């Protein structure tokens, strides 16, 4: 990626993150903030990707873009349903668990922004290990359908939500566990907004800075490296939003890669959907190799 647009390169990621936090803080209880953030961030990143792509060969055609938007819309509805299911099933037992173990220790008196980052980094710590398990253990890779997320040869901001439906059962767990075990409150919603902004940014086909901000937060250079079709590169940078845990546990790799995907060719959408039961023949990054 070349730094042809210095303003975008240096300012886009921090400016987006600061903006969504500032908007959320104006009314932390507003329920529609999450949806508005997803739409707004995707429109901004999508327009920039169209006019200033870091990799012009990764620019998607209008038909492909519309297809991805529709898939993200459907998958978002599935995610909402799974999230409500988890809340219905887990809220009461985890509240009892919190009380029985004396875990009413959440610092509600802290500034809301400090609570948000505590939720964010704690949730990302849990996700780091779950994501690492997907790449290290074949059964987790297959049952979660994580290969479907890696199968795209062209990455863009919309890839933040292009996961196999089954994987949302894992993706939603870290933040919900932190929220429900500790009785977090409003900061959990802010952390969700911050996370969805981050995951959109790190998939974006835009040249952005990875220095400074990349000590704590994942940048798209870090995450595109994780999407590499080379096994040794894809088995690094597990933190989708917070790269700090990769630095702590020595799975950080700062390398520019050109070829993404699970192998030389991209599976069809139907083949992606079937990846939990049948991997494409040319899959090269699955743990233990592929098997039908």
C-alpha positions in Angstrom: 0.0 0.0 0.0 1.3 3.4 -0.9 0.8 6.6 1.0 -0.7 8.7 -1.9 -3.3 10.5 0.3 -1.6 11.7 3.5 -4.8 13.1 5.1 -6.5 9.7 4.8 -3.4 7.8 5.7 -2.7 9.6 8.9 -6.1 10.8 10.1 -8.9 8.4 8.8 -8.8 5.7 11.5 -8.3 8.0 14.6 -10.8 10.5 13.2 -13.5 7.8 12.7 -12.9 6.3 16.1 -13.0 9.7 17.9 -16.1 10.7 16.0 -18.2 7.6 16.8 -17.1 7.9 20.5 -18.1 11.6 20.6 -21.5 10.9 19.0 -22.2 8.0 21.4 -21.3 10.1 24.4 -23.8 12.7 23.5 -26.6 10.2 24.4 -25.2 6.8 25.6 -28.7 5.4 26.0 -29.9 6.0 22.4 -30.8 2.5 21.1 -30.4 3.3 17.4 -26.7 4.4 17.8 -25.3 1.0 16.9 -27.3 0.8 13.6 -26.5 4.4 12.7 -22.8 3.8 13.3 -22.7 0.7 11.1 -24.4 2.5 8.2 -22.5 5.7 8.6 -19.0 4.1 8.9 -19.7 1.7 6.0 -20.9 4.6 3.7 -17.8 6.7 4.6 -15.3 3.8 4.1 -17.2 2.5 1.0 -16.9 5.9 -0.7 -13.2 6.2 0.1 -12.5 2.7 -1.1 -14.2 3.5 -4.4 -12.3 6.6 -5.1 -9.0 5.9 -3.3 -8.5 2.1 -3.1 -5.2 0.9 -1.7 -5.3 -2.0 -4.1 -7.3 -1.2 -7.2 -7.5 -4.9 -8.1 -9.6 -5.4 -4.9 -12.3 -3.0 -6.0 -15.6 -4.8 -6.3 -18.1 -4.4 -9.1 -21.5 -2.9 -8.4 -23.2 -6.3 -8.6 -20.8 -7.9 -6.1 -21.1 -4.9 -3.8 -24.9 -5.1 -3.7 -24.6 -8.8 -3.0 -22.3 -8.2 -0.1 -24.5 -5.5 1.3 -27.5 -7.9 1.2 -25.5 -10.7 2.9 -24.4 -8.3 5.6 -28.0 -7.1 6.1 -29.2 -10.7 6.5 -26.3 -11.7 8.7 -26.9 -8.7 10.9 -30.5 -9.8 11.5 -29.2 -13.3 12.3 -26.7 -11.7 14.8 -29.5 -9.8 16.5 -31.5 -13.0 16.9 -28.5 -14.8 18.3 -27.8 -12.0 20.6 -31.3 -11.9 22.0 -31.2 -15.7 22.4 -28.0 -15.4 24.4 -29.5 -12.6 26.6 -32.7 -14.7 27.2 -30.7 -17.8 28.2 -27.7 -16.3 30.0 -28.9 -13.1 31.7 -30.5 -14.7 34.8 -27.9 -17.5 35.4 -24.9 -15.1 34.9 -26.5 -12.6 37.3 -26.8 -15.4 39.9 -23.2 -16.3 39.1 -22.1 -12.7 39.7 -23.9 -12.5 43.0 -22.8 -15.9 44.3 -19.1 -15.2 43.6 -19.2 -11.6 44.7 -18.4 -10.2 41.2 -20.3 -7.0 41.7 -17.0 -5.2 41.2 -17.6 -3.3 38.0 -16.3 0.3 38.4 -19.5 2.1 37.7 -18.1 5.2 39.3 -15.4 5.5 36.6 -15.9 7.9 33.7 -18.0 6.2 31.0 -15.2 6.3 28.4 -12.9 4.5 30.8 -15.5 1.8 31.4 -16.0 1.5 27.6 -12.3 0.7 27.1 -12.3 -1.7 30.0 -15.1 -3.6 28.3 -13.4 -3.4 24.9 -10.0 -4.7 25.9 -11.5 -7.4 28.2 -13.8 -8.6 25.5 -11.0 -8.5 23.0 -8.8 -10.6 25.3 -11.5 -13.3 25.3 -12.0 -13.1 21.5 -8.2 -13.3 21.0 -8.2 -16.8 22.5 -11.4 -17.9 20.8 -10.1 -16.7 17.4 -6.7 -18.3 18.0 -8.5 -21.6 18.8 -10.3 -21.3 15.4 -7.0 -21.3 13.7 -5.2 -23.8 15.8 -7.9 -26.5 16.3 -9.5 -28.1 13.2 -12.8 -28.9 14.9 -13.3 -25.3 16.0 -12.3 -24.0 12.5 -14.8 -26.3 10.9 -17.8 -26.0 13.3 -17.5 -22.2 13.4 -17.3 -21.9 9.6 -14.4 -19.4 10.1 -13.0 -20.4 6.7 -15.9 -18.7 5.1 -14.7 -15.3 6.5 -11.2 -15.9 5.2 -12.3 -17.2 1.8 -12.7 -13.7 0.2 -9.9 -12.8 -2.2 -10.9 -9.1 -2.2 -11.2 -7.4 1.1 -13.2 -4.3 1.9 -15.0 -2.6 4.8 -18.1 -4.8 4.2 -16.0 -7.9 5.1 -16.4 -6.9 8.7 -19.8 -8.7 8.7 -19.2 -11.4 6.1 -18.9 -14.4 8.4 -20.6 -17.8 8.4 -23.9 -17.6 10.3 -22.6 -20.3 12.7 -19.7 -18.1 13.7 -21.9 -15.4 15.2 -22.5 -17.8 18.1 -18.8 -17.3 18.9 -18.4 -13.7 17.8 -21.1 -12.3 20.1 -20.0 -14.3 23.2 -17.0 -12.3 24.5 -18.8 -8.9 24.8 -22.0 -10.5 26.2 -20.1 -12.5 28.8 -18.3 -9.4 30.0 -21.5 -7.4 30.0 -23.7 -10.0 31.8 -21.1 -11.4 34.2 -20.1 -8.0 35.6 -23.4 -6.1 35.0 -21.7 -3.5 33.0 -24.5 -1.2 31.9 -24.3 1.6 29.2 -20.6 1.2 28.6 -21.2 -2.2 26.9 -23.2 -0.5 24.1 -20.4 2.0 23.6 -17.8 -0.8 23.4 -20.0 -2.6 20.8 -20.1 0.6 18.7 -16.3 1.1 19.0 -15.7 -2.5 18.0 -17.9 -2.5 14.9 -16.2 0.7 13.8 -12.8 -1.0 14.3 -13.7 -4.2 12.5 -15.0 -2.2 9.6 -11.8 -0.2 9.4 -9.4 -3.1 9.6 -11.0 -4.8 6.6 -11.0 -1.6 4.5 -9.1 -1.4 1.2 -7.6 2.0 2.1 -4.0 2.9 2.7 -3.8 3.8 6.4 -1.1 4.4 9.1 -0.2 1.4 11.3 2.3 3.3 13.5 1.4 4.8 16.9 -2.3 3.7 16.8 -1.1 0.2 16.0 0.4 -0.4 19.4 -3.0 -0.9 21.0 -5.5 -1.0 18.1 -5.5 -3.3 15.1 -5.0 -1.5 11.8 -6.0 -2.8 8.4 -2.3 -3.6 7.6 -2.3 -5.9 10.6 -5.6 -7.6 9.8 -5.1 -7.9 6.1 -1.9 -9.8 7.0 -4.1 -12.1 9.0 -6.2 -12.7 5.9 -3.2 -13.9 4.0 -3.4 -17.1 1.9 -0.1 -18.1 3.4 -0.5 -20.2 6.5 2.3 -18.7 8.5 0.9 -15.2 8.0 -2.8 -16.1 8.6 -1.8 -17.7 12.0 -0.8 -14.3 13.4 -2.6 -11.1 14.4 -5.7 -12.7 16.0 -6.9 -9.5 17.6 -9.6 -8.2 15.1 -9.9 -4.9 17.0 -7.2 -4.8 19.6 -3.7 -5.8 18.5 -2.3 -5.4 22.0 -3.0 -9.0 23.0 -1.0 -10.3 19.9 1.9 -8.1 21.1 1.6 -9.6 24.6 1.3 -13.2 23.5 3.9 -12.9 20.7 1.6 -13.6 17.7 2.1 -10.1 16.2 3.3 -9.8 12.6 3.9 -6.4 10.9 4.0 -7.4 7.2 2.4 -6.2 4.0 0.7 -9.1 2.1 -0.9 -9.0 -1.4 -2.8 -12.2 -1.6 -5.7 -12.9 0.7 -8.1 -15.9 0.8 -8.0 -19.5 1.8 -6.1 -20.5 -1.3 -5.5 -19.7 -4.9 -9.2 -19.4 -5.9 -12.2 -17.9 -4.1 -15.0 -20.4 -3.4 -18.6 -19.5 -4.4 -21.0 -18.2 -1.8 -22.6 -21.6 -1.6 -19.2 -23.3 -1.1 -18.4 -20.7 1.6 -21.7 -21.7 3.3 -20.8 -25.4 3.1 -17.3 -24.9 4.5 -18.1 -26.3 8.0 -18.8 -29.7 6.3 -16.7 -29.5 3.1 -13.5 -27.4 2.5 -12.5 -26.4 -1.0 -9.8 -28.6 -2.4 -7.2 -25.7 -2.6 -7.6 -24.6 1.0 -4.1 -23.8 2.3 -4.7 -22.1 5.7 -7.0 -24.5 7.5 -5.5 -26.1 10.7 -4.4 -29.6 9.8 -5.2 -29.2 6.2 -8.6 -29.6 4.5 -10.8 -32.7 4.4 -14.2 -33.3 2.9 
